[in-house]
Amino acid sequence: MDPALVVIIVVVTALIFDFTNGFHDTANAMATSIATGALKPRTAVALSAVLNLVGAFLSVEVAKTISGGIVDDAQITPAIIFGGLVGAIMWNLVTWYAGLPSSSSHALFGGLIGAAWVASGVDAIHFAKVVDKVLVPAVVAPLVAGVVAALATIIVYRLKKAADPRVSHTGFKVGQVASASLVSLAHGTNDAQKTMGIITLALITSGSLAPGSGPPTWVIVSAGLAIALGTYLGGWRITHTLGRGLTTIEPAQGFAAQTSTATAILASSHLGFALSTTHVASGGIMGSGLGRDRHGVKWGTMGKMAAGWLLTLPAAGIVGAIAGKWASTGTGGIIGVAVIGGAVSLGIWILSRREPVKPEHIVDEVAAQAELHKVAA
């Protein structure tokens, strides 16, 4: 197959991944605001989409980590990258269908590492960089966000006792809009860059860019638009899990969770850490739940999420390894991987239509929760 055509296929596949990243991770920014009624679902995803697009232009440090730090660009080819992307997309769709807020970032890393390892050997992986830039932030960032959110929630609820309930309730809803916007901006800054990095890596391995190059402007724009479009379509299944399945969220609590999440993501983006925004958002929500009521976290849901987190890297890695090895054999392999990947994606979408989760379902649950609060008051 013409090398230029392979690069085009990789670019298109990377943008498809970016699109799935957008609707898979919509909940990271907007789940708490939707759950408390601070924003209506459609308004929330539209606002998040715009800010994800803006955030994509704020930094390229994470993109440089992906394109020049995780794997050896001299030992892999665009076809191998294509296989890794297919592994990431498959895992994103499986976890989206299950409503599990797993990490799109770790799916991408797992797919890329698995494909490069099997197709090019263990020397193609920079394991020190993987530990430093991926694994350590994966553990530390959610813990930091959770602790900060728990402390912030405790402080906020103590201050709230001295305020008029109606005024504080309205004020924290307004604060949630601001903090959710900041999370969306941070998400675009971190997650859109991962696709930029993958496309840049493909351009470097094909000889179109010099090693060490940053993402060209057209890559930044296309990645920003893809993640924004995916965000606008909304991942309602995962929004339901984060907004209602992990803990019951009140406006003050949601404000604390989102503020801690945004702070952790923006700081990590500045340092070039390719962390999981899903893990950070989940940590913030869980921390705020513990800060308000230590019995308020639904540990069964948290256990399912944790299992999904632990499985993401190896599961995407296995699929990426198979797809990358097959794609590296030539034209037939690339076509085979594309056909099977497309068929599996279509199958998951058809299954999801049988029991759809729509924004109207979430609105109804928010209204029911509001009625419960009125009765309790």
LOTORDO-440710 format. One record per residue (C-alpha): residue in three letters; chain; x, y, z. Coordinates in Angstrom, 3 decimals, always signed. Layout:
N
PT;resn;chain;px;py;pz
PT;ala;A;X;Y;Z
...
This chain:
377
PT;resn;chain;px;py;pz
PT;met;A;+0.000;+0.000;+0.000
PT;asp;A;+1.189;+3.520;-0.814
PT;pro;A;+2.893;+4.922;+2.358
PT;ala;A;+1.057;+8.232;+1.926
PT;leu;A;-2.281;+6.397;+1.921
PT;val;A;-1.337;+4.558;+5.122
PT;val;A;-0.582;+7.898;+6.796
PT;ile;A;-3.979;+9.237;+5.682
PT;ile;A;-5.665;+6.128;+7.131
PT;val;A;-3.814;+6.668;+10.429
PT;val;A;-4.826;+10.342;+10.559
PT;val;A;-8.496;+9.513;+9.918
PT;thr;A;-8.417;+6.694;+12.502
PT;ala;A;-6.759;+8.988;+15.060
PT;leu;A;-9.509;+11.568;+14.557
PT;ile;A;-12.133;+8.819;+14.984
PT;phe;A;-10.444;+7.923;+18.272
PT;asp;A;-10.490;+11.618;+19.235
PT;phe;A;-14.212;+11.709;+18.458
PT;thr;A;-14.866;+8.664;+20.682
PT;asn;A;-12.701;+10.287;+23.351
PT;gly;A;-15.004;+13.304;+23.248
PT;phe;A;-18.295;+11.496;+23.809
PT;his;A;-16.656;+8.965;+26.156
PT;asp;A;-15.296;+11.750;+28.388
PT;thr;A;-18.129;+14.307;+28.256
PT;ala;A;-19.065;+13.192;+31.761
PT;asn;A;-15.694;+14.242;+33.172
PT;ala;A;-16.617;+17.899;+32.874
PT;met;A;-20.384;+18.001;+32.965
PT;ala;A;-21.736;+15.029;+34.960
PT;thr;A;-21.895;+16.869;+38.283
PT;ser;A;-23.425;+20.053;+36.795
PT;ile;A;-26.096;+18.015;+35.031
PT;ala;A;-26.720;+15.879;+38.139
PT;thr;A;-27.407;+18.940;+40.317
PT;gly;A;-29.462;+20.748;+37.675
PT;ala;A;-26.936;+23.591;+37.356
PT;leu;A;-26.948;+23.046;+33.589
PT;lys;A;-29.377;+21.311;+31.255
PT;pro;A;-27.795;+18.373;+29.414
PT;arg;A;-27.793;+19.890;+25.922
PT;thr;A;-26.518;+23.236;+27.191
PT;ala;A;-23.815;+21.475;+29.192
PT;val;A;-22.430;+19.472;+26.274
PT;ala;A;-22.542;+22.484;+23.915
PT;leu;A;-20.568;+24.581;+26.411
PT;ser;A;-18.149;+21.722;+27.017
PT;ala;A;-17.611;+21.211;+23.275
PT;val;A;-16.663;+24.856;+22.708
PT;leu;A;-14.255;+24.903;+25.658
PT;asn;A;-12.676;+21.582;+24.637
PT;leu;A;-11.925;+23.179;+21.270
PT;val;A;-10.410;+26.260;+22.916
PT;gly;A;-8.378;+24.117;+25.315
PT;ala;A;-6.770;+22.252;+22.410
PT;phe;A;-4.872;+25.415;+21.485
PT;leu;A;-3.450;+26.191;+24.932
PT;ser;A;-0.519;+23.754;+25.094
PT;val;A;+1.377;+21.047;+23.184
PT;glu;A;+3.445;+19.575;+26.043
PT;val;A;+1.350;+16.401;+26.284
PT;ala;A;+1.444;+15.999;+22.488
PT;lys;A;+5.248;+16.082;+22.632
PT;thr;A;+5.193;+13.391;+25.323
PT;ile;A;+3.132;+11.122;+23.046
PT;ser;A;+5.038;+11.793;+19.828
PT;gly;A;+8.519;+11.601;+21.287
PT;gly;A;+8.491;+9.854;+24.631
PT;ile;A;+6.374;+6.697;+24.833
PT;val;A;+7.747;+4.679;+21.898
PT;asp;A;+10.843;+4.831;+19.687
PT;asp;A;+9.724;+6.527;+16.476
PT;ala;A;+12.647;+4.955;+14.585
PT;gln;A;+11.364;+1.418;+15.248
PT;ile;A;+7.668;+1.698;+14.411
PT;thr;A;+5.635;+2.449;+11.297
PT;pro;A;+2.291;+4.171;+10.608
PT;ala;A;+0.701;+0.724;+10.138
PT;ile;A;+1.681;-0.242;+13.693
PT;ile;A;+0.232;+3.022;+15.001
PT;phe;A;-2.977;+2.217;+13.111
PT;gly;A;-3.240;-1.120;+14.922
PT;gly;A;-2.755;+0.576;+18.282
PT;leu;A;-5.493;+3.094;+17.507
PT;val;A;-7.941;+0.313;+16.613
PT;gly;A;-7.251;-1.332;+19.979
PT;ala;A;-7.953;+1.955;+21.772
PT;ile;A;-11.182;+2.608;+19.868
PT;met;A;-12.501;-0.914;+20.554
PT;trp;A;-11.953;-0.566;+24.295
PT;asn;A;-13.486;+2.931;+24.339
PT;leu;A;-16.653;+1.628;+22.692
PT;val;A;-16.910;-1.437;+24.952
PT;thr;A;-16.618;+0.642;+28.141
PT;trp;A;-18.968;+3.314;+26.755
PT;tyr;A;-21.584;+0.645;+26.081
PT;ala;A;-21.148;-0.668;+29.630
PT;gly;A;-21.384;+2.870;+31.050
PT;leu;A;-17.956;+2.531;+32.664
PT;pro;A;-15.917;+5.764;+32.913
PT;ser;A;-12.629;+4.127;+31.951
PT;ser;A;-9.644;+6.035;+30.619
PT;ser;A;-9.536;+6.866;+26.902
PT;ser;A;-5.943;+7.937;+27.484
PT;his;A;-4.892;+4.593;+28.923
PT;ala;A;-6.745;+2.808;+26.122
PT;leu;A;-4.606;+4.801;+23.683
PT;phe;A;-1.380;+4.092;+25.557
PT;gly;A;-2.233;+0.414;+25.930
PT;gly;A;-3.077;+0.026;+22.252
PT;leu;A;+0.062;+1.845;+21.103
PT;ile;A;+2.399;+0.027;+23.507
PT;gly;A;+0.899;-3.383;+22.682
PT;ala;A;+1.152;-2.811;+18.940
PT;ala;A;+4.734;-1.505;+19.116
PT;trp;A;+5.897;-4.255;+21.502
PT;val;A;+4.610;-7.181;+19.444
PT;ala;A;+5.392;-5.741;+16.024
PT;ser;A;+8.791;-4.159;+16.759
PT;gly;A;+10.054;-5.696;+20.006
PT;val;A;+10.440;-4.588;+23.596
PT;asp;A;+13.187;-2.102;+22.693
PT;ala;A;+10.594;-0.007;+20.875
PT;ile;A;+9.030;+0.985;+24.228
PT;his;A;+10.529;+3.681;+26.465
PT;phe;A;+9.434;+2.119;+29.743
PT;ala;A;+11.055;+4.779;+31.923
PT;lys;A;+8.958;+7.430;+30.194
PT;val;A;+5.847;+5.268;+30.487
PT;val;A;+6.337;+5.043;+34.256
PT;asp;A;+7.275;+8.714;+34.675
PT;lys;A;+4.696;+10.317;+32.387
PT;val;A;+1.803;+7.810;+32.466
PT;leu;A;+1.760;+5.337;+35.361
PT;val;A;+2.828;+7.614;+38.221
PT;pro;A;+0.346;+10.386;+37.274
PT;ala;A;-2.345;+7.687;+36.891
PT;val;A;-1.989;+6.869;+40.590
PT;val;A;-1.117;+10.262;+42.064
PT;ala;A;-3.480;+12.632;+40.222
PT;pro;A;-6.813;+10.966;+41.221
PT;leu;A;-5.643;+10.707;+44.836
PT;val;A;-4.662;+14.373;+44.913
PT;ala;A;-7.955;+15.408;+43.303
PT;gly;A;-9.885;+13.220;+45.753
PT;val;A;-8.126;+14.558;+48.860
PT;val;A;-8.460;+18.175;+47.724
PT;ala;A;-12.138;+17.648;+46.864
PT;ala;A;-12.833;+16.016;+50.243
PT;leu;A;-11.171;+18.859;+52.171
PT;ala;A;-12.865;+21.498;+50.019
PT;thr;A;-16.256;+19.842;+50.543
PT;ile;A;-15.801;+19.751;+54.321
PT;ile;A;-14.867;+23.450;+54.373
PT;val;A;-17.679;+24.432;+52.008
PT;tyr;A;-20.348;+22.655;+54.042
PT;arg;A;-19.144;+24.280;+57.267
PT;leu;A;-19.313;+27.713;+55.657
PT;lys;A;-22.668;+26.863;+54.141
PT;lys;A;-24.266;+26.406;+57.583
PT;ala;A;-24.010;+30.152;+58.238
PT;ala;A;-25.536;+31.147;+54.891
PT;asp;A;-29.119;+31.354;+53.693
PT;pro;A;-29.894;+27.912;+52.164
PT;arg;A;-31.579;+29.310;+49.056
PT;val;A;-28.836;+31.842;+48.381
PT;ser;A;-26.043;+29.308;+48.873
PT;his;A;-27.821;+26.704;+46.725
PT;thr;A;-28.164;+29.159;+43.842
PT;gly;A;-24.655;+30.512;+44.338
PT;phe;A;-23.042;+27.100;+44.194
PT;lys;A;-24.975;+26.250;+41.037
PT;val;A;-23.507;+29.341;+39.395
PT;gly;A;-20.086;+28.336;+40.740
PT;gln;A;-20.576;+24.892;+39.221
PT;val;A;-21.051;+26.390;+35.766
PT;ala;A;-17.711;+28.170;+36.147
PT;ser;A;-15.886;+25.128;+37.546
PT;ala;A;-17.389;+22.791;+34.919
PT;ser;A;-16.237;+25.197;+32.215
PT;leu;A;-12.741;+25.094;+33.663
PT;val;A;-12.765;+21.279;+33.614
PT;ser;A;-13.847;+21.311;+29.953
PT;leu;A;-11.040;+23.716;+29.105
PT;ala;A;-8.577;+21.491;+30.977
PT;his;A;-9.898;+18.366;+29.242
PT;gly;A;-9.280;+19.900;+25.835
PT;thr;A;-5.814;+20.954;+26.943
PT;asn;A;-4.865;+17.416;+27.981
PT;asp;A;-6.909;+14.922;+25.955
PT;ala;A;-6.999;+16.610;+22.543
PT;gln;A;-3.212;+16.706;+22.690
PT;lys;A;-2.998;+12.922;+22.800
PT;thr;A;-4.483;+12.654;+19.326
PT;met;A;-2.219;+15.474;+18.178
PT;gly;A;+0.722;+13.471;+19.485
PT;ile;A;-0.382;+10.276;+17.708
PT;ile;A;-0.816;+12.043;+14.363
PT;thr;A;+2.526;+13.803;+14.821
PT;leu;A;+4.140;+10.446;+15.619
PT;ala;A;+2.699;+8.981;+12.397
PT;leu;A;+4.061;+11.928;+10.404
PT;ile;A;+7.503;+11.493;+12.008
PT;thr;A;+7.635;+7.738;+11.365
PT;ser;A;+6.648;+8.302;+7.722
PT;gly;A;+9.391;+10.888;+7.239
PT;ser;A;+6.956;+13.787;+6.771
PT;leu;A;+8.223;+15.522;+9.914
PT;ala;A;+11.636;+15.631;+11.567
PT;pro;A;+12.050;+13.733;+14.883
PT;gly;A;+11.218;+15.944;+17.848
PT;ser;A;+8.800;+18.131;+15.870
PT;gly;A;+5.678;+19.529;+17.489
PT;pro;A;+2.211;+19.118;+15.973
PT;pro;A;+1.524;+21.255;+12.871
PT;thr;A;-1.321;+23.775;+13.040
PT;trp;A;-3.668;+21.639;+10.922
PT;val;A;-3.190;+18.756;+13.356
PT;ile;A;-4.078;+20.971;+16.340
PT;val;A;-7.190;+22.316;+14.600
PT;ser;A;-8.445;+18.914;+13.396
PT;ala;A;-7.886;+17.254;+16.782
PT;gly;A;-9.668;+20.096;+18.570
PT;leu;A;-12.650;+19.914;+16.221
PT;ala;A;-12.918;+16.101;+16.488
PT;ile;A;-12.965;+16.035;+20.295
PT;ala;A;-15.381;+18.986;+20.373
PT;leu;A;-17.825;+17.220;+18.034
PT;gly;A;-17.648;+14.023;+20.076
PT;thr;A;-18.235;+16.011;+23.264
PT;tyr;A;-21.281;+17.738;+21.796
PT;leu;A;-22.940;+14.412;+20.997
PT;gly;A;-22.667;+13.525;+24.684
PT;gly;A;-21.790;+10.229;+26.334
PT;trp;A;-25.007;+9.913;+28.310
PT;arg;A;-24.294;+6.404;+29.582
PT;ile;A;-21.131;+7.470;+31.380
PT;thr;A;-22.632;+10.811;+32.428
PT;his;A;-25.319;+8.819;+34.228
PT;thr;A;-22.709;+6.699;+36.028
PT;leu;A;-20.586;+9.634;+37.202
PT;gly;A;-23.504;+11.955;+37.910
PT;arg;A;-25.709;+9.510;+39.822
PT;gly;A;-24.067;+6.108;+40.063
PT;leu;A;-21.069;+6.999;+42.228
PT;thr;A;-22.592;+9.301;+44.823
PT;thr;A;-25.547;+11.669;+45.194
PT;ile;A;-24.261;+15.122;+44.314
PT;glu;A;-25.356;+18.506;+45.658
PT;pro;A;-24.285;+21.859;+44.126
PT;ala;A;-21.688;+22.700;+46.812
PT;gln;A;-20.229;+19.226;+46.539
PT;gly;A;-20.164;+19.363;+42.739
PT;phe;A;-18.374;+22.716;+42.834
PT;ala;A;-15.645;+21.276;+45.080
PT;ala;A;-15.229;+18.162;+42.906
PT;gln;A;-14.953;+20.095;+39.658
PT;thr;A;-12.565;+22.702;+41.008
PT;ser;A;-10.156;+20.065;+42.302
PT;thr;A;-10.415;+18.129;+39.013
PT;ala;A;-9.632;+21.172;+36.871
PT;thr;A;-6.665;+22.136;+39.035
PT;ala;A;-5.097;+18.676;+38.816
PT;ile;A;-5.587;+18.394;+35.032
PT;leu;A;-4.271;+21.870;+34.194
PT;ala;A;-1.184;+21.401;+36.377
PT;ser;A;-0.470;+18.023;+34.764
PT;ser;A;-0.924;+19.416;+31.244
PT;his;A;+1.605;+22.149;+31.994
PT;leu;A;+4.109;+19.488;+33.100
PT;gly;A;+3.442;+17.288;+30.059
PT;phe;A;+1.850;+14.459;+32.085
PT;ala;A;-0.516;+12.444;+29.864
PT;leu;A;-2.865;+11.532;+32.686
PT;ser;A;-6.369;+10.135;+32.603
PT;thr;A;-8.890;+12.944;+32.991
PT;thr;A;-11.510;+10.269;+33.711
PT;his;A;-9.558;+8.991;+36.712
PT;val;A;-9.062;+12.525;+38.020
PT;ala;A;-12.756;+13.448;+37.609
PT;ser;A;-13.834;+10.212;+39.313
PT;gly;A;-11.374;+10.828;+42.149
PT;gly;A;-12.742;+14.334;+42.627
PT;ile;A;-16.350;+13.124;+42.730
PT;met;A;-15.537;+10.317;+45.156
PT;gly;A;-13.533;+12.677;+47.378
PT;ser;A;-16.404;+15.174;+47.494
PT;gly;A;-18.796;+12.343;+48.358
PT;leu;A;-16.583;+11.265;+51.253
PT;gly;A;-16.221;+14.887;+52.378
PT;arg;A;-19.991;+15.329;+52.652
PT;asp;A;-20.866;+11.890;+54.008
PT;arg;A;-18.382;+9.052;+54.349
PT;his;A;-21.233;+6.594;+53.832
PT;gly;A;-22.436;+8.393;+50.708
PT;val;A;-20.135;+6.748;+48.157
PT;lys;A;-21.571;+3.768;+46.282
PT;trp;A;-18.646;+1.406;+46.620
PT;gly;A;-20.151;-1.232;+44.329
PT;thr;A;-20.079;+1.228;+41.426
PT;met;A;-16.614;+2.369;+42.451
PT;gly;A;-15.419;-1.248;+42.407
PT;lys;A;-16.708;-1.761;+38.852
PT;met;A;-14.972;+1.440;+37.772
PT;ala;A;-11.707;+0.396;+39.405
PT;ala;A;-11.867;-2.972;+37.632
PT;gly;A;-12.332;-1.150;+34.341
PT;trp;A;-9.346;+1.072;+35.110
PT;leu;A;-7.099;-1.890;+35.854
PT;leu;A;-8.194;-3.746;+32.722
PT;thr;A;-7.860;-0.822;+30.321
PT;leu;A;-4.111;-0.867;+29.661
PT;pro;A;-3.758;-4.660;+29.244
PT;ala;A;-7.059;-5.111;+27.352
PT;ala;A;-6.356;-2.329;+24.855
PT;gly;A;-2.757;-3.565;+24.714
PT;ile;A;-3.804;-7.081;+23.700
PT;val;A;-6.167;-5.845;+20.979
PT;gly;A;-3.562;-3.317;+19.843
PT;ala;A;-0.885;-6.012;+19.740
PT;ile;A;-2.987;-8.289;+17.541
PT;ala;A;-4.119;-5.440;+15.284
PT;gly;A;-0.653;-3.887;+15.083
PT;lys;A;+1.038;-7.171;+14.187
PT;trp;A;-1.568;-7.921;+11.536
PT;ala;A;-1.514;-4.400;+10.084
PT;ser;A;+2.296;-4.461;+9.881
PT;thr;A;+2.141;-7.428;+7.447
PT;gly;A;+1.018;-5.191;+4.572
PT;thr;A;-2.039;-4.094;+2.629
PT;gly;A;-4.097;-7.183;+3.447
PT;gly;A;-3.431;-6.758;+7.154
PT;ile;A;-4.439;-3.097;+7.175
PT;ile;A;-7.660;-3.843;+5.299
PT;gly;A;-8.437;-6.797;+7.579
PT;val;A;-7.946;-4.751;+10.732
PT;ala;A;-10.089;-1.925;+9.324
PT;val;A;-12.931;-4.281;+8.339
PT;ile;A;-13.024;-6.123;+11.667
PT;gly;A;-12.694;-2.895;+13.639
PT;gly;A;-15.558;-1.343;+11.695
PT;ala;A;-17.746;-4.425;+12.123
PT;val;A;-17.193;-4.558;+15.901
PT;ser;A;-17.895;-0.838;+16.215
PT;leu;A;-21.134;-1.190;+14.257
PT;gly;A;-22.154;-4.150;+16.385
PT;ile;A;-21.641;-2.226;+19.631
PT;trp;A;-23.621;+0.720;+18.279
PT;ile;A;-26.532;-1.559;+17.286
PT;leu;A;-26.538;-3.131;+20.759
PT;ser;A;-26.539;+0.318;+22.386
PT;arg;A;-29.722;+1.275;+20.470
PT;arg;A;-31.649;-1.494;+22.205
PT;glu;A;-31.385;+0.216;+25.597
PT;pro;A;-30.460;+3.826;+24.862
PT;val;A;-29.601;+6.308;+27.600
PT;lys;A;-30.871;+9.723;+26.553
PT;pro;A;-30.481;+13.180;+28.101
PT;glu;A;-34.206;+13.113;+28.932
PT;his;A;-33.572;+10.193;+31.297
PT;ile;A;-30.988;+12.223;+33.200
PT;val;A;-33.282;+15.285;+33.332
PT;asp;A;-36.050;+13.146;+34.852
PT;glu;A;-33.673;+11.815;+37.516
PT;val;A;-32.506;+15.352;+38.356
PT;ala;A;-36.133;+16.459;+38.751
PT;ala;A;-36.889;+13.473;+40.998
PT;gln;A;-33.841;+14.259;+43.133
PT;ala;A;-34.966;+17.885;+43.465
PT;glu;A;-38.370;+16.720;+44.711
PT;leu;A;-36.695;+14.532;+47.313
PT;his;A;-34.704;+17.526;+48.551
PT;lys;A;-37.912;+19.575;+48.853
PT;val;A;-39.571;+16.816;+50.880
PT;ala;A;-36.496;+16.462;+53.116
PT;ala;A;-36.434;+20.219;+53.679
